Amino acid sequence: MKFPTKPNLSCDLEIVSQILEPLFYYDVFSYPLTIHEIYEFSCHTSMGETPISQLEETLRELVEKEYLYEISQFYLLTNAPKWVQTRKENNKRASKYINRAHKMTRLMTYFPYVRGVFISGSLSKNVMPLDGDIDYFIVTKPKRLWVARTFLILFKKVFLFNSKKHFCVNYFVDETLLEIEEKNRFTATEVATVLPVYGTQTYQDFWAANQWLKNYYPNVVPRNIEQMLPEKQAWVQFLIEGVLNTRLGDWLDTFFMKRTLKRWDVKFEDMATEDFKIALKSRRNVSKHHPRLFQQKVIQAFEKRVSAFEEKHQVQLDIKASSL
């Protein structure tokens, strides 16, 4: 079913909501979208069959009816010109940080058992706020995730003085767990937008393992892999892995995991058990450190915006219908 060029809004409010879902989501971040971003991240399944000119006409209709606003070719649910200016500034700043992320990734390829490095978080969406940092999603060799993680964390603490600005390594999986276990709009957005920097085959396997994201974003496609760093094992990595591909490596990996989990149990003892399992997931093949429960907060804010939009405009439509 293709969405109508000029929707009968009293009948097609659900279709309108599907078209605008990217705006609901990014409104949480005060982030306006271009027509191409709406086109790609709409959950409307026929969007891929629809010319972008038709979407543009539909959006124009919605702007005229004050369902949304258009400012400097950006669309948003809130009439906030400042958001557009902020987005432009953050996009411009992001290009500089992408270069820094590539340099840092090149350094990470020297660390043992690192098999894939992807940029996640705001920078993967070409955004870098003044107070932002560079988030990395790391894929490691199986049964050595905690060894790889510990080496990287020690590097950050010792040589970067524990600064997260350019080196926030908060999510690790190994090659046996490329499918993200939590399946919701937040994780679908992160999977769809993650920016691969190192590990071409690893990224392709990661994308193939997470096709469930099509339930949320049926129109997205994999990111461009042409700019990824070349893969060549450094001699430092080769030597360290040669020493640790032994029982010593098995013992260290288990030891580092248990030691980290014990510390987190103490540090976050007030966190609810279910929240802890999601925000601080810790097993041999996964390590996640998201103690601010950002995922849950974003999903709740998104759902609130969708409900408010549908309630507001359905009430308006009902009023118009009763006056006929």
BELJO-V955969 format. One record per run of one state. SS is the DSSP state (H for helix, E for strand, - for the rest). FROM is the first residue (numbers start at 0). TO is the last residue. Records with the same first field share a line. If there is no record, write none. Layout:
SS = FROM-TO / FROM-TO
This chain:
- = 0-11 / 27-31 / 33-33 / 41-45 / 49-50 / 64-67 / 71-72 / 76-79 / 108-112 / 120-120 / 125-133 / 140-143 / 159-166 / 174-183 / 193-193 / 198-198 / 209-209 / 215-227 / 229-233 / 244-245 / 267-271 / 279-280 / 283-284 / 288-292 / 322-323
H = 12-26 / 34-40 / 46-48 / 51-63 / 80-107 / 121-124 / 144-158 / 184-192 / 199-208 / 210-214 / 234-243 / 246-266 / 272-278 / 293-321
E = 32-32 / 68-70 / 73-75 / 113-119 / 134-139 / 167-173 / 194-197 / 228-228 / 281-282 / 285-287
